[in-house]
Amino acid sequence: MDIDFPTLLPYVVFGAITLAIWAVMSALSGGSDRAAERLDYLKNPVNRGRGNEARGMGALFEKAAPALSRALQPQTELEQNNLKVKLANAGFLNPAAPQIYLAAKLSLMVVGLVIGGGIGAWKYGVTQSGLTALVLAGGIGFYLPAVVLWYLKSKRQQAIFLSLPDALDLLVVCVEAGLGLDAGMRRVAEEMNDTAPEMCEELDMCLLQLQMGRSRREVLHDFGVRTGVDDVKALVAILIQADKFGSSVAQALRVQSDAMRVKRRQIAEEKAQKTAVQMLFPLVIFIFPGVFVVLVGPAAIKFMRDMM
């Protein structure tokens, strides 16, 4: 029985990918000291308390990330900072996150090229359609991490924006009850840990930086940059001004809380006003045809009978 090349191509591609993965795992796992790996893992405060999440394939990929990301590394410091800010907005605070992100882009592009090339050669052969499938699959693999990062960033910023008014109201109550700003932030992080984990994670990071000796102004500034939410940046600016000029923090928080409450009410009113326009399309597509048949149907039937 003759076996042609297109039939063997998927098996060849699968074998090549398997051998490549095995070679990378063998190169990375050989001669490593488990105690040294554990110490390097615990150096990052973000990783503490996560257990065994970073072990296995994730740890191997993190080791290979510097070499894989070298080709896509940003050339200027501004580009590097922008990438770090984007990853921080999505909740990735690990110092190795930029390298892992770039390595994921390169790896998925290679996987897309292999899969697209195999499918294109199997279905179309060495033609323009096969080359199009190769380029399309590689482009999808390259830009897929950027799309996922944008989605995670938008979802996290939306969650922080929605939980900010409640956190701010609770912070105002704590400060007016006699607690300091640091103690109030700790209390808010404890009380809202279940309902607003994103906001509490940012507050915990601020408290950790304050305990490490950083100034409150730098901590608050980094808080606004990490979240990327405009309302958080406005709150941070007010707190920095109050701390700089010695004005009442409780009064500044009260003003910002009132402004956030007004903004939330305006957003609710805006959504309510849009409801009438948004309901127009379902009415026209689903309800109006039924009403049209009920009203015009009998007259149309009678007209057809009279014409016959």
C-alpha positions in Angstrom: 0.0 0.0 0.0 1.4 3.4 -1.0 1.4 6.2 1.5 1.7 9.7 0.1 3.4 12.6 1.7 0.3 14.6 2.7 -0.9 11.6 4.7 2.4 11.4 6.7 2.7 15.1 7.2 0.5 15.4 10.4 2.4 12.6 12.1 5.8 14.1 11.1 4.7 17.5 12.6 3.5 15.9 15.8 6.7 14.0 16.2 8.8 17.1 15.6 6.9 19.1 18.2 7.1 16.3 20.7 10.9 15.9 20.2 11.3 19.7 20.6 9.4 19.9 23.8 11.3 16.9 25.2 14.6 18.5 24.3 13.7 21.8 26.0 12.5 20.0 29.1 15.7 17.9 29.3 18.0 20.9 28.8 16.2 22.9 31.5 15.8 20.2 34.1 19.3 18.8 34.0 21.7 19.7 36.9 19.3 22.0 38.8 19.4 22.3 42.6 16.0 22.2 44.2 17.0 24.2 47.2 18.4 27.0 45.0 15.2 27.0 42.9 13.1 27.3 46.1 15.1 30.2 47.4 14.9 32.0 44.0 11.2 31.4 44.0 10.7 32.9 47.5 12.7 36.0 46.7 9.7 37.5 45.0 7.1 38.6 47.6 4.3 38.1 45.0 5.0 34.4 44.9 4.8 33.8 48.7 1.8 31.9 49.8 1.0 30.4 46.3 2.2 26.9 47.1 3.2 24.8 44.1 1.6 27.0 41.4 4.8 27.9 39.7 6.2 24.3 39.6 6.2 21.9 36.7 5.8 23.1 33.2 5.3 26.7 34.4 8.6 26.8 36.1 10.4 25.3 33.1 8.8 27.8 30.8 9.8 30.7 33.2 13.4 29.5 33.0 13.3 29.4 29.2 11.6 32.8 29.0 14.8 35.0 29.0 16.2 33.1 26.0 12.9 33.0 24.1 12.1 36.6 24.7 15.5 38.0 23.7 14.4 38.5 20.0 11.3 40.5 21.0 12.8 42.5 23.8 11.9 46.3 23.7 14.9 48.4 22.6 14.2 51.6 24.6 13.5 52.1 28.3 10.2 53.8 27.5 8.9 50.7 25.7 10.0 48.5 28.5 8.2 50.7 31.1 5.0 50.7 28.9 5.1 46.9 28.7 5.5 46.6 32.5 2.6 49.0 33.1 0.3 47.0 30.8 1.2 43.8 32.6 0.7 45.5 36.0 -2.7 46.8 34.9 -3.6 43.2 34.1 -2.4 42.0 37.5 0.9 40.5 36.6 3.4 41.9 39.1 6.1 39.3 38.8 9.4 40.9 37.7 9.8 38.2 35.1 6.3 38.9 33.6 7.6 40.9 30.6 10.0 38.1 29.6 7.3 35.4 30.1 4.8 37.5 28.0 7.3 38.0 25.1 8.3 34.3 25.3 4.6 33.3 25.1 4.2 35.5 22.0 7.2 33.9 20.3 6.3 30.3 21.3 2.7 30.7 20.1 3.9 32.2 16.8 6.1 29.2 16.2 3.4 26.8 17.1 1.0 28.7 14.8 3.5 28.5 12.0 4.0 24.8 12.5 0.3 24.0 12.7 -0.6 26.4 9.9 2.2 25.1 7.7 1.1 21.5 8.3 -2.6 22.2 7.6 -1.8 24.4 4.5 0.6 21.8 3.1 -1.9 19.0 3.7 -4.9 20.7 2.2 -3.4 23.0 -0.4 0.1 21.9 -0.9 3.0 24.3 -1.7 0.7 27.0 -3.1 -0.3 30.5 -2.3 -3.3 29.2 -0.2 -0.9 27.1 1.8 1.4 30.1 2.4 -1.6 32.2 3.4 -2.6 29.5 6.0 1.0 29.5 7.3 1.1 33.3 7.7 -2.4 33.6 9.1 -1.8 30.9 11.8 1.5 32.5 12.8 -0.1 35.9 13.1 -2.9 34.6 15.2 -0.4 32.9 17.5 1.7 36.0 17.8 -1.2 38.4 18.6 -3.2 36.0 20.8 -1.3 36.9 24.0 -1.9 40.6 23.3 -5.6 40.0 23.0 -5.7 38.0 26.2 -3.7 40.7 28.0 -6.1 43.4 26.8 -9.1 41.3 28.0 -7.5 40.7 31.4 -6.5 44.3 31.7 -10.0 45.6 30.9 -11.7 43.1 33.2 -9.4 43.9 36.1 -9.8 47.7 35.6 -13.6 47.3 35.4 -13.6 45.3 38.7 -11.5 47.9 40.4 -13.6 50.8 39.1 -16.8 49.1 40.3 -15.4 48.3 43.8 -13.7 51.7 44.3 -16.8 53.6 45.6 -17.6 51.0 48.3 -13.9 50.8 49.3 -13.8 54.6 49.5 -16.9 54.8 51.6 -15.5 52.3 54.0 -12.2 54.1 54.1 -13.9 57.3 54.9 -15.8 55.7 57.8 -12.5 54.2 59.2 -10.6 57.5 58.9 -13.4 59.5 60.5 -13.6 56.9 63.3 -10.0 57.8 64.3 -7.9 55.3 62.3 -4.9 56.5 60.3 -4.8 56.1 56.5 -2.6 53.0 56.7 -4.8 51.3 59.3 -7.9 52.3 57.3 -6.4 50.7 54.2 -5.6 47.5 56.1 -9.2 47.4 57.5 -10.7 47.9 54.0 -8.5 45.1 52.6 -9.6 42.8 55.4 -13.3 43.6 55.1 -13.6 43.5 51.3 -11.3 40.6 50.6 -14.2 38.3 49.4 -16.2 40.9 47.4 -13.4 42.9 45.8 -10.2 40.8 45.6 -8.6 43.0 42.9 -8.9 46.1 45.1 -7.7 44.3 48.2 -4.7 42.9 46.3 -3.6 46.4 45.4 -4.2 47.7 48.9 -2.1 44.8 50.3 0.7 45.7 47.9 0.6 49.3 49.1 0.7 48.2 52.8 3.6 45.9 52.0 5.6 48.7 50.4 4.9 51.0 53.3 6.2 48.3 55.7 9.3 48.0 53.6 10.1 51.7 54.2 9.0 53.4 51.0 7.4 56.9 51.3 3.7 57.2 51.2 3.8 59.5 48.2 5.7 56.9 46.1 3.5 54.1 47.2 0.3 56.0 46.3 1.8 57.0 42.9 2.6 53.4 42.1 -0.9 52.4 43.2 -2.4 54.7 40.6 0.0 53.5 37.9 -0.5 49.8 38.6 -4.3 50.0 38.4 -4.5 52.3 35.4 -8.0 53.5 36.5 -8.6 57.2 36.1 -10.6 57.5 39.3 -7.9 55.8 41.3 -5.4 58.2 39.9 -7.6 61.1 40.9 -7.9 59.7 44.4 -4.2 59.2 44.6 -3.6 62.8 43.5 -5.9 64.1 46.3 -4.2 61.9 48.9 -0.8 63.0 47.8 -1.8 66.7 48.0 -3.4 66.2 51.4 -0.2 64.5 52.7 2.0 67.2 51.2 0.2 70.2 52.5 -0.9 68.7 55.8 -4.6 69.1 55.2 -7.3 66.7 56.5 -7.2 63.3 54.9 -10.7 62.6 56.1 -12.1 65.7 54.4 -10.2 64.9 51.1 -11.6 61.3 51.2 -15.1 62.7 51.9 -15.0 65.0 48.9 -13.7 62.2 46.6 -16.4 59.8 48.0 -19.1 62.3 47.2 -17.7 62.8 43.7 -17.5 59.0 43.1 -21.1 58.7 44.3 -22.3 61.4 41.9 -20.3 59.7 39.1 -21.9 56.3 39.8 -25.4 57.9 39.7 -24.6 59.6 36.4 -23.4 56.3 34.9 -26.6 54.6 36.1 -28.7 57.3 34.6 -26.7 57.1 31.3 -27.3 53.4 31.1 -31.0 53.9 31.8 -31.3 56.5 29.0 -29.6 54.1 26.6 -32.1 51.3 27.4 -34.8 52.7 25.1 -32.4 52.8 22.1 -31.0 49.4 22.8 -34.5 47.9 23.1 -35.4 49.2 19.6 -33.4 46.5 17.7 -35.0 43.5 19.6 -38.4 45.1 19.1 -37.9 45.5 15.4 -36.3 42.1 14.8 -38.3 39.8 17.1 -41.6 41.5 18.2 -42.6 43.7 15.3 -42.8 40.8 12.8 -45.3 39.0 15.0 -47.4 42.1 15.6 -47.3 42.8 11.8 -48.6 39.2 11.0 -51.4 39.5 13.6 -52.6 42.9 12.4 -52.0 42.6 8.7 -52.5 38.8 8.2 -56.3 38.7 8.3 -56.6 41.7 6.0 -54.1 40.1 3.6 -56.0 36.8 3.6 -59.3 38.5 3.0 -57.8 40.6 0.2 -56.5 37.4 -1.5 -59.9 35.7 -1.2 -61.7 38.7 -2.8 -59.2 38.8 -5.6 -59.6 35.1 -6.5 
